[in-house]
Amino acid sequence: MKTSDWISVKTDLPKISKEDWSSGPFWVYDEEVGQREAGYTKAGKWLDGREYYELNHVTHWMPLPEDPAKGEN
């Protein structure tokens, strides 16, 4: 991931399909807790990807990269 991959929450937010209540996972930057994995809900909330507490100061996000191809070391 490169710093140029960051998307400002002022510019765009993750899309959520009609049948889901959230979208993710994403990599986010929160001004209080730094970088971490998170999900984004239809209620407009960012949730920590491991502990599920609200992240209230997210300024940027980016999709996680694809997993490496099998057999690559």
C-alpha positions, 0 to 999 in steps of 0.5 A, a space after each residue: 500500500 502506498 500513501 497515494 492510495 489513501 482516500 479522504 472520508 471528505 472525498 468518498 466513503 465505502 459503498 455498501 450493498 442493499 442486503 448488507 449492514 456493513 462493508 469492509 474490511 478496509 485499512 483506515 487512519 484514525 487520528 486517535 488510534 492510528 492505522 488499523 483494520 476497520 469496517 464501515 456500517 450503513 449507520 455511517 460508523 467505522 468499527 475496529 476490525 478486531 475489537 468492534 469498538 467505534 472509531 470516531 476520528 477516521 480521516 482516511 481509508 483504503 481497500 486492503 490489498 488482495 492476498 498473494 497468489 498461492 505458491 508465492 513466497 
